[in-house]
Amino acid sequence: MKLEELNIYQISMEISDEIWDLVKDWKYFEKDTIGKQLVRSADSISANISEGFGRFYFKENKNFNYYARGSLYETKTWLSKAYSRKLIDENVFNLLIKKLDSLGIKLNNYIKTIGSNNK
């Protein structure tokens, strides 16, 4: 299997692109404070999934996917801050949180399978 075929990787890439498109048009202050953090945490989800995928040992792969899960939660926090500070509307916020929640479930399931004989 190639990394690009991994469903959690595909979804995480889509989410980070959506967040990039959202933040790129913000004013300087908003982009420089919350925006950069939001983009970095969202990008970190797919980056950690890919780094784990490229590791030789299952334990390392699992660890990087735990980091990806941490970045997912960080992204939800930055989205919450963006919403509470009126940088994004409720519909965008709810849609992105729903996607992240779904990705979180899939990521947890993937973590459970790493190193198992069920592959």
N, CA, C and O atoms as CSV, one atom per row, in Angstrom:
chain,resi,resn,atom,element,x,y,z
A,1,MET,N,N,0.834,-1.185,0.000
A,1,MET,CA,C,0.000,0.000,0.000
A,1,MET,C,C,0.879,1.250,0.000
A,1,MET,O,O,1.904,1.309,0.679
A,2,LYS,N,N,0.461,2.230,-0.765
A,2,LYS,CA,C,1.147,3.516,-0.807
A,2,LYS,C,C,0.491,4.473,0.193
A,2,LYS,O,O,-0.690,4.347,0.517
A,3,LEU,N,N,1.277,5.414,0.664
A,3,LEU,CA,C,0.767,6.410,1.611
A,3,LEU,C,C,-0.461,7.120,1.049
A,3,LEU,O,O,-1.439,7.337,1.765
A,4,GLU,N,N,-0.410,7.477,-0.215
A,4,GLU,CA,C,-1.493,8.235,-0.840
A,4,GLU,C,C,-2.801,7.441,-0.899
A,4,GLU,O,O,-3.865,8.021,-1.120
A,5,GLU,N,N,-2.732,6.134,-0.705
A,5,GLU,CA,C,-3.927,5.294,-0.702
A,5,GLU,C,C,-4.546,5.181,0.691
A,5,GLU,O,O,-5.663,4.685,0.836
A,6,LEU,N,N,-3.838,5.630,1.692
A,6,LEU,CA,C,-4.303,5.537,3.074
A,6,LEU,C,C,-5.400,6.580,3.307
A,6,LEU,O,O,-5.166,7.780,3.161
A,7,ASN,N,N,-6.588,6.117,3.668
A,7,ASN,CA,C,-7.763,6.972,3.817
A,7,ASN,C,C,-7.544,8.109,4.809
A,7,ASN,O,O,-7.927,9.246,4.534
A,8,ILE,N,N,-6.938,7.823,5.951
A,8,ILE,CA,C,-6.728,8.880,6.948
A,8,ILE,C,C,-5.778,9.953,6.429
A,8,ILE,O,O,-5.904,11.125,6.785
A,9,TYR,N,N,-4.826,9.550,5.585
A,9,TYR,CA,C,-3.911,10.522,4.988
A,9,TYR,C,C,-4.668,11.421,4.011
A,9,TYR,O,O,-4.500,12.641,4.025
A,10,GLN,N,N,-5.493,10.820,3.171
A,10,GLN,CA,C,-6.277,11.582,2.192
A,10,GLN,C,C,-7.182,12.597,2.886
A,10,GLN,O,O,-7.235,13.764,2.499
A,11,ILE,N,N,-7.890,12.139,3.912
A,11,ILE,CA,C,-8.804,13.025,4.639
A,11,ILE,C,C,-8.043,14.152,5.322
A,11,ILE,O,O,-8.474,15.304,5.285
A,12,SER,N,N,-6.915,13.828,5.942
A,12,SER,CA,C,-6.143,14.864,6.635
A,12,SER,C,C,-5.601,15.906,5.653
A,12,SER,O,O,-5.511,17.088,5.984
A,13,MET,N,N,-5.244,15.468,4.457
A,13,MET,CA,C,-4.779,16.416,3.430
A,13,MET,C,C,-5.919,17.339,2.992
A,13,MET,O,O,-5.716,18.540,2.813
A,14,GLU,N,N,-7.109,16.777,2.822
A,14,GLU,CA,C,-8.268,17.584,2.431
A,14,GLU,C,C,-8.599,18.630,3.499
A,14,GLU,O,O,-8.856,19.792,3.182
A,15,ILE,N,N,-8.590,18.211,4.750
A,15,ILE,CA,C,-8.902,19.137,5.845
A,15,ILE,C,C,-7.876,20.266,5.900
A,15,ILE,O,O,-8.244,21.431,6.052
A,16,SER,N,N,-6.599,19.930,5.777
A,16,SER,CA,C,-5.574,20.976,5.860
A,16,SER,C,C,-5.680,21.948,4.681
A,16,SER,O,O,-5.428,23.143,4.842
A,17,ASP,N,N,-6.048,21.448,3.504
A,17,ASP,CA,C,-6.245,22.349,2.354
A,17,ASP,C,C,-7.448,23.269,2.573
A,17,ASP,O,O,-7.404,24.446,2.215
A,18,GLU,N,N,-8.514,22.736,3.158
A,18,GLU,CA,C,-9.683,23.569,3.461
A,18,GLU,C,C,-9.330,24.662,4.462
A,18,GLU,O,O,-9.769,25.805,4.324
A,19,ILE,N,N,-8.549,24.314,5.454
A,19,ILE,CA,C,-8.146,25.296,6.457
A,19,ILE,C,C,-7.225,26.339,5.842
A,19,ILE,O,O,-7.340,27.525,6.151
A,20,TRP,N,N,-6.317,25.912,4.980
A,20,TRP,CA,C,-5.438,26.853,4.276
A,20,TRP,C,C,-6.270,27.868,3.500
A,20,TRP,O,O,-6.034,29.073,3.586
A,21,ASP,N,N,-7.257,27.366,2.734
A,21,ASP,CA,C,-8.107,28.251,1.936
A,21,ASP,C,C,-8.898,29.215,2.810
A,21,ASP,O,O,-9.166,30.347,2.407
A,22,LEU,N,N,-9.264,28.776,3.982
A,22,LEU,CA,C,-10.010,29.603,4.926
A,22,LEU,C,C,-9.143,30.737,5.478
A,22,LEU,O,O,-9.577,31.887,5.538
A,23,VAL,N,N,-7.935,30.407,5.873
A,23,VAL,CA,C,-7.059,31.350,6.574
A,23,VAL,C,C,-6.354,32.334,5.639
A,23,VAL,O,O,-6.060,33.459,6.042
A,24,LYS,N,N,-6.085,31.934,4.419
A,24,LYS,CA,C,-5.252,32.761,3.532
A,24,LYS,C,C,-5.803,34.155,3.265
A,24,LYS,O,O,-5.047,35.058,2.908
A,25,ASP,N,N,-7.107,34.343,3.432
A,25,ASP,CA,C,-7.706,35.655,3.164
A,25,ASP,C,C,-7.950,36.490,4.421
A,25,ASP,O,O,-8.520,37.578,4.345
A,26,TRP,N,N,-7.518,35.983,5.575
A,26,TRP,CA,C,-7.684,36.753,6.802
A,26,TRP,C,C,-6.775,37.975,6.797
A,26,TRP,O,O,-5.792,38.026,6.059
A,27,LYS,N,N,-7.111,38.960,7.628
A,27,LYS,CA,C,-6.253,40.131,7.806
A,27,LYS,C,C,-4.944,39.701,8.468
A,27,LYS,O,O,-4.845,38.613,9.036
A,28,TYR,N,N,-3.949,40.573,8.382
A,28,TYR,CA,C,-2.601,40.238,8.855
A,28,TYR,C,C,-2.572,39.771,10.310
A,28,TYR,O,O,-2.011,38.715,10.601
A,29,PHE,N,N,-3.158,40.526,11.218
A,29,PHE,CA,C,-3.079,40.179,12.637
A,29,PHE,C,C,-3.697,38.811,12.906
A,29,PHE,O,O,-3.100,37.982,13.593
A,30,GLU,N,N,-4.874,38.576,12.374
A,30,GLU,CA,C,-5.568,37.300,12.569
A,30,GLU,C,C,-4.777,36.142,11.966
A,30,GLU,O,O,-4.672,35.067,12.557
A,31,LYS,N,N,-4.231,36.380,10.792
A,31,LYS,CA,C,-3.438,35.346,10.117
A,31,LYS,C,C,-2.145,35.067,10.872
A,31,LYS,O,O,-1.716,33.919,10.983
A,32,ASP,N,N,-1.528,36.126,11.387
A,32,ASP,CA,C,-0.239,35.982,12.059
A,32,ASP,C,C,-0.361,35.339,13.438
A,32,ASP,O,O,0.603,34.749,13.926
A,33,THR,N,N,-1.511,35.441,14.065
A,33,THR,CA,C,-1.681,34.878,15.409
A,33,THR,C,C,-2.369,33.516,15.331
A,33,THR,O,O,-1.699,32.486,15.411
A,34,ILE,N,N,-3.655,33.493,15.180
A,34,ILE,CA,C,-4.414,32.237,15.143
A,34,ILE,C,C,-4.201,31.490,13.827
A,34,ILE,O,O,-4.064,30.267,13.822
A,35,GLY,N,N,-4.173,32.207,12.735
A,35,GLY,CA,C,-4.101,31.566,11.419
A,35,GLY,C,C,-2.899,30.664,11.224
A,35,GLY,O,O,-3.037,29.525,10.776
A,36,LYS,N,N,-1.728,31.165,11.556
A,36,LYS,CA,C,-0.513,30.353,11.393
A,36,LYS,C,C,-0.559,29.105,12.265
A,36,LYS,O,O,-0.178,28.020,11.825
A,37,GLN,N,N,-1.019,29.258,13.487
A,37,GLN,CA,C,-1.104,28.119,14.398
A,37,GLN,C,C,-2.102,27.089,13.890
A,37,GLN,O,O,-1.850,25.886,13.959
A,38,LEU,N,N,-3.229,27.558,13.384
A,38,LEU,CA,C,-4.267,26.681,12.863
A,38,LEU,C,C,-3.763,25.901,11.656
A,38,LEU,O,O,-3.962,24.689,11.571
A,39,VAL,N,N,-3.116,26.584,10.729
A,39,VAL,CA,C,-2.577,25.916,9.535
A,39,VAL,C,C,-1.488,24.919,9.922
A,39,VAL,O,O,-1.460,23.803,9.403
A,40,ARG,N,N,-0.607,25.303,10.814
A,40,ARG,CA,C,0.478,24.398,11.223
A,40,ARG,C,C,-0.047,23.147,11.906
A,40,ARG,O,O,0.434,22.045,11.642
A,41,SER,N,N,-1.024,23.308,12.778
A,41,SER,CA,C,-1.548,22.121,13.463
A,41,SER,C,C,-2.293,21.214,12.493
A,41,SER,O,O,-2.193,19.991,12.592
A,42,ALA,N,N,-3.035,21.793,11.560
A,42,ALA,CA,C,-3.748,20.980,10.569
A,42,ALA,C,C,-2.755,20.270,9.644
A,42,ALA,O,O,-2.925,19.090,9.337
A,43,ASP,N,N,-1.730,20.982,9.206
A,43,ASP,CA,C,-0.697,20.363,8.352
A,43,ASP,C,C,0.048,19.266,9.098
A,43,ASP,O,O,0.486,18.287,8.494
A,44,SER,N,N,0.190,19.425,10.391
A,44,SER,CA,C,0.927,18.464,11.196
A,44,SER,C,C,0.214,17.107,11.281
A,44,SER,O,O,0.864,16.082,11.489
A,45,ILE,N,N,-1.091,17.093,11.124
A,45,ILE,CA,C,-1.821,15.823,11.161
A,45,ILE,C,C,-1.323,14.914,10.040
A,45,ILE,O,O,-0.890,13.791,10.297
A,46,SER,N,N,-1.384,15.393,8.805
A,46,SER,CA,C,-0.946,14.570,7.666
A,46,SER,C,C,0.563,14.352,7.671
A,46,SER,O,O,1.039,13.296,7.255
A,47,ALA,N,N,1.314,15.342,8.138
A,47,ALA,CA,C,2.775,15.184,8.178
A,47,ALA,C,C,3.176,14.060,9.131
A,47,ALA,O,O,4.075,13.278,8.819
A,48,ASN,N,N,2.528,13.974,10.272
A,48,ASN,CA,C,2.849,12.904,11.226
A,48,ASN,C,C,2.363,11.544,10.744
A,48,ASN,O,O,3.027,10.532,10.967
A,49,ILE,N,N,1.215,11.515,10.087
A,49,ILE,CA,C,0.750,10.252,9.509
A,49,ILE,C,C,1.764,9.753,8.481
A,49,ILE,O,O,2.110,8.572,8.464
A,50,SER,N,N,2.232,10.650,7.632
A,50,SER,CA,C,3.188,10.235,6.594
A,50,SER,C,C,4.535,9.845,7.189
A,50,SER,O,O,5.161,8.894,6.721
A,51,GLU,N,N,4.987,10.559,8.205
A,51,GLU,CA,C,6.263,10.186,8.817
A,51,GLU,C,C,6.161,8.822,9.492
A,51,GLU,O,O,7.076,8.005,9.387
A,52,GLY,N,N,5.065,8.579,10.174
A,52,GLY,CA,C,4.864,7.271,10.788
A,52,GLY,C,C,4.800,6.162,9.756
A,52,GLY,O,O,5.352,5.081,9.961
A,53,PHE,N,N,4.132,6.427,8.658
A,53,PHE,CA,C,3.994,5.444,7.584
A,53,PHE,C,C,5.362,5.045,7.032
A,53,PHE,O,O,5.576,3.897,6.643
A,54,GLY,N,N,6.273,6.000,7.005
A,54,GLY,CA,C,7.607,5.746,6.463
A,54,GLY,C,C,8.577,5.101,7.432
A,54,GLY,O,O,9.700,4.770,7.052
A,55,ARG,N,N,8.168,4.918,8.668
A,55,ARG,CA,C,9.040,4.303,9.673
A,55,ARG,C,C,9.047,2.791,9.526
A,55,ARG,O,O,8.060,2.188,9.103
A,56,PHE,N,N,10.157,2.196,9.876
A,56,PHE,CA,C,10.328,0.748,9.729
A,56,PHE,C,C,9.628,-0.031,10.831
A,56,PHE,O,O,9.087,-1.110,10.590
A,57,TYR,N,N,9.640,0.511,12.029
A,57,TYR,CA,C,9.114,-0.214,13.181
A,57,TYR,C,C,7.682,0.214,13.493
A,57,TYR,O,O,7.340,1.395,13.418
A,58,PHE,N,N,6.852,-0.771,13.846
A,58,PHE,CA,C,5.452,-0.499,14.168
A,58,PHE,C,C,5.319,0.489,15.314
A,58,PHE,O,O,4.452,1.362,15.294
A,59,LYS,N,N,6.195,0.346,16.329
A,59,LYS,CA,C,6.107,1.231,17.492
A,59,LYS,C,C,6.320,2.696,17.083
A,59,LYS,O,O,5.629,3.587,17.578
A,60,GLU,N,N,7.269,2.938,16.189
A,60,GLU,CA,C,7.496,4.305,15.721
A,60,GLU,C,C,6.300,4.817,14.922
A,60,GLU,O,O,5.887,5.967,15.074
A,61,ASN,N,N,5.753,3.960,14.078
A,61,ASN,CA,C,4.573,4.337,13.307
A,61,ASN,C,C,3.435,4.720,14.243
A,61,ASN,O,O,2.764,5.731,14.038
A,62,LYS,N,N,3.225,3.914,15.257
A,62,LYS,CA,C,2.165,4.184,16.228
A,62,LYS,C,C,2.404,5.528,16.930
A,62,LYS,O,O,1.482,6.330,17.083
A,63,ASN,N,N,3.644,5.760,17.351
A,63,ASN,CA,C,3.959,7.019,18.035
A,63,ASN,C,C,3.642,8.230,17.172
A,63,ASN,O,O,3.068,9.204,17.660
A,64,PHE,N,N,4.009,8.182,15.896
A,64,PHE,CA,C,3.739,9.327,15.024
A,64,PHE,C,C,2.249,9.516,14.793
A,64,PHE,O,O,1.786,10.641,14.604
A,65,ASN,N,N,1.501,8.432,14.805
A,65,ASN,CA,C,0.050,8.567,14.683
A,65,ASN,C,C,-0.565,9.118,15.964
A,65,ASN,O,O,-1.596,9.789,15.916
A,66,TYR,N,N,0.057,8.841,17.107
A,66,TYR,CA,C,-0.372,9.505,18.347
A,66,TYR,C,C,-0.101,11.007,18.248
A,66,TYR,O,O,-0.919,11.813,18.691
A,67,TYR,N,N,1.038,11.386,17.671
A,67,TYR,CA,C,1.333,12.810,17.468
A,67,TYR,C,C,0.296,13.437,16.532
A,67,TYR,O,O,-0.154,14.562,16.753
A,68,ALA,N,N,-0.075,12.691,15.480
A,68,ALA,CA,C,-1.101,13.175,14.554
A,68,ALA,C,C,-2.413,13.418,15.298
A,68,ALA,O,O,-3.098,14.412,15.059
A,69,ARG,N,N,-2.754,12.504,16.197
A,69,ARG,CA,C,-3.978,12.659,16.986
A,69,ARG,C,C,-3.879,13.900,17.871
A,69,ARG,O,O,-4.856,14.633,18.021
A,70,GLY,N,N,-2.724,14.133,18.448
A,70,GLY,CA,C,-2.530,15.345,19.244
A,70,GLY,C,C,-2.695,16.599,18.402
A,70,GLY,O,O,-3.300,17.574,18.848
A,71,SER,N,N,-2.162,16.578,17.190
A,71,SER,CA,C,-2.305,17.723,16.280
A,71,SER,C,C,-3.760,17.922,15.873
A,71,SER,O,O,-4.202,19.053,15.672
A,72,LEU,N,N,-4.496,16.834,15.752
A,72,LEU,CA,C,-5.916,16.915,15.439
A,72,LEU,C,C,-6.649,17.673,16.553
A,72,LEU,O,O,-7.459,18.559,16.278
A,73,TYR,N,N,-6.362,17.323,17.794
A,73,TYR,CA,C,-6.997,18.018,18.916
A,73,TYR,C,C,-6.543,19.477,18.997
A,73,TYR,O,O,-7.335,20.356,19.337
A,74,GLU,N,N,-5.293,19.730,18.689
A,74,GLU,CA,C,-4.814,21.118,18.673
A,74,GLU,C,C,-5.558,21.914,17.603
A,74,GLU,O,O,-5.928,23.067,17.827
A,75,THR,N,N,-5.773,21.303,16.449
A,75,THR,CA,C,-6.499,21.965,15.366
A,75,THR,C,C,-7.920,22.320,15.813
A,75,THR,O,O,-8.416,23.405,15.511
A,76,LYS,N,N,-8.568,21.408,16.528
A,76,LYS,CA,C,-9.911,21.683,17.034
A,76,LYS,C,C,-9.891,22.870,17.999
A,76,LYS,O,O,-10.817,23.680,18.005
A,77,THR,N,N,-8.849,22.973,18.803
A,77,THR,CA,C,-8.734,24.106,19.730
A,77,THR,C,C,-8.590,25.420,18.976
A,77,THR,O,O,-9.256,26.402,19.304
A,78,TRP,N,N,-7.722,25.443,17.965
A,78,TRP,CA,C,-7.528,26.675,17.188
A,78,TRP,C,C,-8.793,27.043,16.421
A,78,TRP,O,O,-9.106,28.224,16.273
A,79,LEU,N,N,-9.523,26.039,15.932
A,79,LEU,CA,C,-10.805,26.327,15.276
A,79,LEU,C,C,-11.794,26.930,16.273
A,79,LEU,O,O,-12.543,27.847,15.934
A,80,SER,N,N,-11.794,26.417,17.489
A,80,SER,CA,C,-12.672,26.963,18.527
A,80,SER,C,C,-12.332,28.414,18.826
A,80,SER,O,O,-13.222,29.246,19.004
A,81,LYS,N,N,-11.046,28.708,18.880
A,81,LYS,CA,C,-10.625,30.092,19.104
A,81,LYS,C,C,-11.037,30.989,17.931
A,81,LYS,O,O,-11.505,32.110,18.132
A,82,ALA,N,N,-10.859,30.485,16.714
A,82,ALA,CA,C,-11.242,31.258,15.529
A,82,ALA,C,C,-12.747,31.521,15.525
A,82,ALA,O,O,-13.193,32.607,15.155
A,83,TYR,N,N,-13.509,30.538,15.930
A,83,TYR,CA,C,-14.966,30.701,15.980
A,83,TYR,C,C,-15.369,31.693,17.081
A,83,TYR,O,O,-16.182,32.586,16.845
A,84,SER,N,N,-14.807,31.536,18.261
A,84,SER,CA,C,-15.191,32.421,19.377
A,84,SER,C,C,-14.760,33.863,19.124
A,84,SER,O,O,-15.331,34.793,19.693
A,85,ARG,N,N,-13.755,34.049,18.275
A,85,ARG,CA,C,-13.288,35.407,17.955
A,85,ARG,C,C,-13.868,35.908,16.633
A,85,ARG,O,O,-13.423,36.906,16.067
A,86,LYS,N,N,-14.887,35.167,16.163
A,86,LYS,CA,C,-15.677,35.570,14.992
A,86,LYS,C,C,-14.860,35.646,13.694
A,86,LYS,O,O,-15.132,36.477,12.827
A,87,LEU,N,N,-13.868,34.777,13.577
A,87,LEU,CA,C,-13.083,34.706,12.337
A,87,LEU,C,C,-13.695,33.717,11.353
A,87,LEU,O,O,-13.466,33.807,10.147
A,88,ILE,N,N,-14.473,32.775,11.875
A,88,ILE,CA,C,-15.198,31.829,11.025
A,88,ILE,C,C,-16.638,31.757,11.522
A,88,ILE,O,O,-16.910,31.967,12.704
A,89,ASP,N,N,-17.544,31.461,10.614
A,89,ASP,CA,C,-18.946,31.379,11.029
A,89,ASP,C,C,-19.274,29.985,11.571
A,89,ASP,O,O,-18.472,29.057,11.476
A,90,GLU,N,N,-20.444,29.871,12.126
A,90,GLU,CA,C,-20.853,28.638,12.797
A,90,GLU,C,C,-20.902,27.447,11.844
A,90,GLU,O,O,-20.524,26.336,12.216
A,91,ASN,N,N,-21.364,27.675,10.625
A,91,ASN,CA,C,-21.465,26.567,9.666
A,91,ASN,C,C,-20.095,26.002,9.309
A,91,ASN,O,O,-19.919,24.785,9.271
A,92,VAL,N,N,-19.140,26.863,9.052
A,92,VAL,CA,C,-17.777,26.426,8.730
A,92,VAL,C,C,-17.166,25.712,9.931
A,92,VAL,O,O,-16.553,24.654,9.791
A,93,PHE,N,N,-17.337,26.294,11.092
A,93,PHE,CA,C,-16.816,25.687,12.318
A,93,PHE,C,C,-17.377,24.279,12.507
A,93,PHE,O,O,-16.618,23.333,12.716
A,94,ASN,N,N,-18.690,24.138,12.436
A,94,ASN,CA,C,-19.331,22.842,12.650
A,94,ASN,C,C,-18.912,21.818,11.607
A,94,ASN,O,O,-18.704,20.649,11.933
A,95,LEU,N,N,-18.787,22.241,10.368
A,95,LEU,CA,C,-18.378,21.328,9.294
A,95,LEU,C,C,-16.959,20.810,9.520
A,95,LEU,O,O,-16.704,19.614,9.377
A,96,LEU,N,N,-16.042,21.700,9.870
A,96,LEU,CA,C,-14.657,21.287,10.086
A,96,LEU,C,C,-14.516,20.426,11.346
A,96,LEU,O,O,-13.758,19.456,11.351
A,97,ILE,N,N,-15.229,20.772,12.395
A,97,ILE,CA,C,-15.185,19.959,13.614
A,97,ILE,C,C,-15.734,18.566,13.332
A,97,ILE,O,O,-15.185,17.573,13.810
A,98,LYS,N,N,-16.798,18.487,12.569
A,98,LYS,CA,C,-17.385,17.187,12.214
A,98,LYS,C,C,-16.388,16.347,11.427
A,98,LYS,O,O,-16.248,15.149,11.678
A,99,LYS,N,N,-15.696,16.966,10.479
A,99,LYS,CA,C,-14.684,16.245,9.692
A,99,LYS,C,C,-13.538,15.775,10.575
A,99,LYS,O,O,-13.046,14.658,10.422
A,100,LEU,N,N,-13.112,16.639,11.505
A,100,LEU,CA,C,-12.027,16.258,12.408
A,100,LEU,C,C,-12.464,15.143,13.357
A,100,LEU,O,O,-11.680,14.242,13.654
A,101,ASP,N,N,-13.694,15.197,13.828
A,101,ASP,CA,C,-14.203,14.122,14.690
A,101,ASP,C,C,-14.208,12.786,13.946
A,101,ASP,O,O,-13.808,11.759,14.493
A,102,SER,N,N,-14.660,12.815,12.706
A,102,SER,CA,C,-14.687,11.602,11.886
A,102,SER,C,C,-13.275,11.084,11.637
A,102,SER,O,O,-13.022,9.882,11.724
A,103,LEU,N,N,-12.361,11.995,11.327
A,103,LEU,CA,C,-10.962,11.607,11.128
A,103,LEU,C,C,-10.382,11.022,12.407
A,103,LEU,O,O,-9.624,10.054,12.357
A,104,GLY,N,N,-10.729,11.598,13.546
A,104,GLY,CA,C,-10.230,11.098,14.828
A,104,GLY,C,C,-10.636,9.652,15.073
A,104,GLY,O,O,-9.834,8.853,15.557
A,105,ILE,N,N,-11.859,9.317,14.747
A,105,ILE,CA,C,-12.325,7.934,14.895
A,105,ILE,C,C,-11.529,7.010,13.973
A,105,ILE,O,O,-11.075,5.945,14.391
A,106,LYS,N,N,-11.367,7.421,12.737
A,106,LYS,CA,C,-10.619,6.604,11.767
A,106,LYS,C,C,-9.148,6.470,12.176
A,106,LYS,O,O,-8.547,5.407,12.018
A,107,LEU,N,N,-8.581,7.549,12.699
A,107,LEU,CA,C,-7.195,7.521,13.148
A,107,LEU,C,C,-7.032,6.579,14.338
A,107,LEU,O,O,-6.066,5.819,14.397
A,108,ASN,N,N,-7.956,6.622,15.275
A,108,ASN,CA,C,-7.907,5.701,16.413
A,108,ASN,C,C,-7.996,4.247,15.946
A,108,ASN,O,O,-7.270,3.385,16.440
A,109,ASN,N,N,-8.879,3.986,15.001
A,109,ASN,CA,C,-9.004,2.627,14.468
A,109,ASN,C,C,-7.728,2.190,13.758
A,109,ASN,O,O,-7.311,1.038,13.869
A,110,TYR,N,N,-7.117,3.107,13.035
A,110,TYR,CA,C,-5.860,2.802,12.353
A,110,TYR,C,C,-4.756,2.492,13.367
A,110,TYR,O,O,-3.995,1.540,13.192
A,111,ILE,N,N,-4.674,3.288,14.412
A,111,ILE,CA,C,-3.665,3.074,15.457
A,111,ILE,C,C,-3.816,1.678,16.058
A,111,ILE,O,O,-2.826,0.993,16.317
A,112,LYS,N,N,-5.071,1.262,16.277
A,112,LYS,CA,C,-5.317,-0.074,16.843
A,112,LYS,C,C,-4.816,-1.190,15.930
A,112,LYS,O,O,-4.436,-2.257,16.413
A,113,THR,N,N,-4.809,-0.959,14.621
A,113,THR,CA,C,-4.419,-2.019,13.685
A,113,THR,C,C,-2.913,-2.085,13.435
A,113,THR,O,O,-2.420,-3.091,12.925
A,114,ILE,N,N,-2.182,-1.037,13.783
A,114,ILE,CA,C,-0.744,-1.007,13.502
A,114,ILE,C,C,-0.060,-2.152,14.249
A,114,ILE,O,O,-0.142,-2.248,15.474
A,115,GLY,N,N,0.600,-2.997,13.508
A,115,GLY,CA,C,1.340,-4.097,14.107
A,115,GLY,C,C,0.507,-5.324,14.385
A,115,GLY,O,O,1.024,-6.332,14.868
A,116,SER,N,N,-0.781,-5.252,14.085
A,116,SER,CA,C,-1.627,-6.438,14.344
A,116,SER,C,C,-1.579,-7.379,13.142
A,116,SER,O,O,-1.143,-6.995,12.057
A,117,ASN,N,N,-2.019,-8.575,13.343
A,117,ASN,CA,C,-2.047,-9.573,12.269
A,117,ASN,C,C,-3.318,-9.474,11.448
A,117,ASN,O,O,-3.532,-10.289,10.550
A,118,ASN,N,N,-4.168,-8.492,11.735
A,118,ASN,CA,C,-5.452,-8.352,11.051
A,118,ASN,C,C,-5.351,-7.580,9.755
A,118,ASN,O,O,-6.370,-7.365,9.098
A,119,LYS,N,N,-4.171,-7.158,9.363
A,119,LYS,CA,C,-4.022,-6.343,8.157
A,119,LYS,C,C,-4.238,-7.162,6.915
A,119,LYS,O,O,-4.151,-6.636,5.806
